[in-house]
């Protein structure tokens, strides 16, 4: 006991106090624990902010998507309104045929194209419009301009190109070209029965 007391007294005399060291270790441990707690809290807040940013980004993306969809619907409604306006009878106005929404686009398969259009008869419709269609396709092939007709000139009365309607008729179909050919534009010609000259034409660029 005397030796132990002498050793402890010697440590204090030399400037080392075990109890003070223990208190300092405890203080540092508590400080470290507080820092770890604060760090965890900051990390939690940061994660919450990141989640909020992700939600806001997703919300913004959804709003942009909805706005585009609404813009597309609005454009479609305007087209539908214009279409139905052409179907409304106009007093004293003779019947006529109009080409609407004529499009030609790349289809799923290489070298395949799809076309669609809507024909309407306007004004006073005393009888059905009867006739047929012909398409003229302008191609670029091996740096050369090529013209293709659908159906061929000697087969303009092909079954798939017949017209017979009082109000409107939708036309849709596909055609294929050589793999090294690119469709630049397509012209539609509307012929009335008994006439060799087109009643009206319209050209659409390929997309």
MONORWO-V804908 format. One record per residue. OMEGA is omega in degrees with one decimal (* if undefined). Layout:
# MONORWO-V804908
omega=OMEGA
omega=OMEGA
This chain:
# MONORWO-V804908
omega=178.9
omega=179.6
omega=179.8
omega=179.5
omega=178.8
omega=-180.0
omega=179.6
omega=178.8
omega=179.3
omega=178.8
omega=179.7
omega=179.9
omega=-179.8
omega=177.0
omega=-179.6
omega=179.0
omega=-175.8
omega=-178.4
omega=177.2
omega=178.1
omega=178.9
omega=178.6
omega=179.7
omega=176.9
omega=179.0
omega=179.2
omega=179.5
omega=178.8
omega=178.5
omega=177.9
omega=178.4
omega=178.8
omega=178.0
omega=179.3
omega=177.8
omega=178.8
omega=178.7
omega=178.7
omega=178.1
omega=178.6
omega=178.7
omega=177.7
omega=178.0
omega=178.3
omega=178.7
omega=178.2
omega=178.7
omega=177.7
omega=178.8
omega=177.5
omega=178.8
omega=177.5
omega=177.7
omega=178.4
omega=-179.4
omega=177.5
omega=179.6
omega=178.1
omega=179.2
omega=179.3
omega=178.0
omega=179.2
omega=178.1
omega=179.5
omega=179.3
omega=-179.9
omega=178.0
omega=179.4
omega=179.1
omega=177.5
omega=177.7
omega=178.4
omega=179.5
omega=177.8
omega=178.2
omega=178.1
omega=177.5
omega=177.9
omega=179.3
omega=179.0
omega=178.8
omega=179.6
omega=-178.0
omega=175.1
omega=178.6
omega=-179.7
omega=-179.5
omega=-177.9
omega=176.6
omega=-177.4
omega=176.0
omega=-178.2
omega=-179.1
omega=-179.6
omega=177.4
omega=180.0
omega=179.8
omega=176.5
omega=-178.7
omega=170.8
omega=179.6
omega=-178.4
omega=170.6
omega=-172.1
omega=170.9
omega=176.8
omega=-173.7
omega=-175.6
omega=177.6
omega=178.8
omega=-179.5
omega=-180.0
omega=178.7
omega=176.6
omega=175.9
omega=176.3
omega=179.8
omega=177.2
omega=178.3
omega=173.8
omega=-174.8
omega=176.3
omega=179.8
omega=-176.7
omega=-178.5
omega=-179.7
omega=177.1
omega=172.3
omega=179.0
omega=179.7
omega=-179.6
omega=-178.6
omega=168.4
omega=178.0
omega=174.7
omega=-175.8
omega=177.2
omega=-175.0
omega=168.6
omega=-176.7
omega=-179.1
omega=179.3
omega=178.1
omega=175.3
omega=-178.0
omega=178.4
omega=179.7
omega=178.6
omega=178.4
omega=-16.7
omega=-178.9
omega=-177.0
omega=-177.8
omega=-179.6
omega=-175.8
omega=-179.7
omega=178.6
omega=-173.0
omega=-177.0
omega=-176.7
omega=179.1
omega=177.2
omega=176.2
omega=-177.0
omega=176.5
omega=-177.2
omega=-179.9
omega=176.5
omega=177.2
omega=179.0
omega=178.4
omega=179.7
omega=178.5
omega=173.1
omega=-177.7
omega=176.1
omega=179.6
omega=-178.3
omega=-178.6
omega=-179.8
omega=178.3
omega=178.6
omega=179.0
omega=-179.4
omega=-179.2
omega=178.8
omega=175.0
omega=178.4
omega=-179.5
omega=179.4
omega=172.5
omega=-177.9
omega=178.6
omega=-179.1
omega=177.6
omega=178.2
omega=-179.7
omega=177.8
omega=174.9
omega=-179.8
omega=174.1
omega=-178.6
omega=177.4
omega=175.7
omega=179.7
omega=179.0
omega=*
